[in-house]
Amino acid sequence: MGMAFLHRYRLQLGITALLAMLLALFALLSPQTFLGGRIYISFLSTIPFIAILALGLTFLVIAGELDMSFPSLMAMAGLLFAEIYLRTASPWLGFVAALAAGGIGGLLNGLLVVKVGVPSIIATIGTQFFWRGLSALLASGLARNIASIRGTDFHQLMVGRVLGIPAQALWFLALAILLALLLNRHVFGERVLFTGDNLRAARLNGVDTDRVRLWLFTMMGLLSAFVAVLVCLEMGNWWPTQGEGYLLLVFAAIFIGGTSVFGGRGTLYGTCIGAIIIGIIEAGIISAGFSGFWTRLVHGLIIVVSVSIYATIFRTGRS
């Protein structure tokens, strides 16, 4: 029983052990930072943004698809939220508009992939440039200051502090539980796994793979818009480069967490732990006295090594 448990959850246990070792290493190198509580409150303010995006993208990767456009879709949705709030003083109206933009953008990606037949990596690179260019054009390249939203009930609900805990961390926890149930305890999750494992076989067995993928792209768009609103609220402004820098971090979190780059398998728990690892690396490197320029190098190295290790494990398991 014990050996079966270890074998079944070996990836989850491995990624958890890696997180524990990193925390221990950073605590040893910089005890004044990592043995205090303030750094972890800071992590709870920023890591949920990466983690929520990674949860949505994990579904797509499991289904054998990619989305490169979500950082630019964040910029478009964030601009709509900020602009509508500034014009109407209604954050709820801006929130609905942002979600609508995210859903439409995600659906557009899905239609290009499913109905037109464009490979997802090509389609979403194209829409990435489109949304980034459109948002910059509409904003005339200028930022939007929404600092006046602080102190409102909407701000408190979305990014306020609940018993000292940033609300975005609670939103992430709720979404993680909901999406984990969807993937592991719902027929839709089975269809996602089946679609990624063997698209043709899934179709032959009656799975509407087109609908599954359309829903996944739309869900990724909605989550991108949701995070865009959270980022605007946390920072008190929108800026034309919003979303840039998240692409590498989100993919790193997913692949560190054990989701197969080949599709057909993945774990949201692993993605969550992967997001935490990615979120603490930069602080750990800088606190240890190293240059921040090491951060991207380490992120890239982690992606290559983790993908290679998991590819070897999965190939061995199938042979």
Summary of the structure (lengths in Angstrom):
residues: 319
radius of gyration: 19.8
end to end distance: 23.9
largest distance: 62.1
contacts: 1103
relative contact order: 0.18
helix: 78%
strand: 3%
